[in-house]
């Protein structure tokens, strides 16, 4: 049995992964803030891919439901491992991920939704293999590499937060004054509660910030209930094998690479969770179990129309910010997502939160992720070697993604841009590993 993890000198059940259920006044806001932080990330990839593949509204709804359901199931596996092997037994929210969207969009446009599901099955197998051998692979990821990856993850999420704060891509008033007023108000509430209050207000700062932003948005007429009103079914389930699975070699190869890289990101997220929330590094078994969930959930989800699964960095940020790791809180979050997936009306209601509110609330979370990475690679001091590894890796990774088309010139295969041109984390990770292995050790 794993050793219970508590905040040093603190007997509060909130900081004990195996602790009893906290009081309702704490349980409800702390659970719901994880739901609210994840909900946009859970449903948006399905909406994007459905549009790319030309699916019907009914199929889009089914994909959103599948995303919510498999987010919940994957999270339950992380909290309560199957056979003590599949799952990390860590406070982690899993779900469909933006990290795969660029590659999935390219596959969907070229081959269709069936090829996405087939490539996802192959990618899930790659993740499982990666998880099985993570003990051997982990030596490639010391603190200097893992810290660089986590720092880059945080940096790569900043544009997402700003895009949300401006209203979200495709919003008719993107960048408008109302969006920024709501976003900055939400951000200010989160910042104030997190730094100037105590107790449940401090721990649930993200939740209360979203509530304030949502209420103000209601008064300004920025909340659209059309999808809720159009919902007719009380309970609905995603269909097994609704999409015919196809295996396109090019699609499978490109997504397999992305899965391998995302397994590295999962290592970063799990490390960030334990370092930021539990003051320790994860064990090999925890990393293995966490990555296995990523693979298993992706494979099974493909048969129901759910997109690839990964750990959620924004929820990791909440853990590092408030140190709350009680698994009952995360189980309640997963239950809410599961119910939302089974009840179309509730699922539609969760999607009414304006993206500017989500952006204002999560900006501080993404910042915390980046600072967790800094904490990792500077904990023994900053040396010339560390400066080179971190600086060069981040510069190349972030730089490539900021220059559109820089990997699409003559002589460069299209898959190079698909895999490396859209993810600063991929490039920074590979660069950090190479530099750490090749640069001479410090005296």
ABEGO torsion letter per residue (X at the ends): XBBBBBBBGBABAAABAABBBBBAAAAAAAAAAAAAAAAAAAAAAAAAAAAAAGBBAAAAAAAAAAAAAAAAAAAAAAABBBGGABEAGBBBBBEBBAAAAAAAAAAAAAAEAAAAAAAAAAAAAAAAAAAAAAAAAAAABBAAAAAAAAAAAAAAAAAAAAAAAAGEBGBAABGBAAAAAAAAAAAAAAAAAAAABBEAAAAAAAAAAAAAAAAAAAAAGABBAAAAAABABABBBBBBGABBBBBBAAAAAAAAAAAAAAAAAAAAAAAAAAAAAAGBBBBAAAAAAAAAAAAAAAAAAAAAGBBBBBBBAAAAAAAAAAGBABAAAAAAAAAAAAAAAABAAAAAAAAABBAAAAAAAAAAAAAAAAAAAAAAAAAAEBBAAAAAAAAAAAAAAAAAAABBGAAABBGBBAAAAAAAAABAAAAAAAAAAAAAAABBBBX
